[in-house]
């Protein structure tokens, strides 16, 4: 959070909830892409894409240096993503599991 924000923690939580509700309301990859392209600068969007790509490579047990070579993402960021993948809030794991379930359902 920006240090000069004059919002209370409750106001900040309410603003986060509004953002997350907006994301949940999206119905397709195209809608999601357009929303994030409107919401983020190109650099911010690329950072999000890079982190998600790192998750995919970490799930394949690739070494950090190899992931860096493939993505250009710093080893520090790769380590941070790995830490949240292992001990974060469970968001990465939820999406990974749902994507795996969708793959098994769509192959039938």
Residue pairs with C-beta under 8 A, 6 or more apart in sequence:
1 12
5 12
7 15
22 35
23 32
23 35
26 32
26 35
36 45
36 48
37 45
40 48
50 71
50 72
50 73
50 77
51 73
51 77
51 81
53 71
53 73
54 67
54 71
54 73
54 77
54 78
54 81
54 82
55 81
55 85
55 92
55 96
57 66
57 67
57 70
57 71
58 67
58 78
58 81
58 82
58 85
59 85
59 96
62 70
64 75
64 78
64 79
64 82
65 75
67 73
67 78
68 74
68 75
68 78
84 92
85 92
85 93
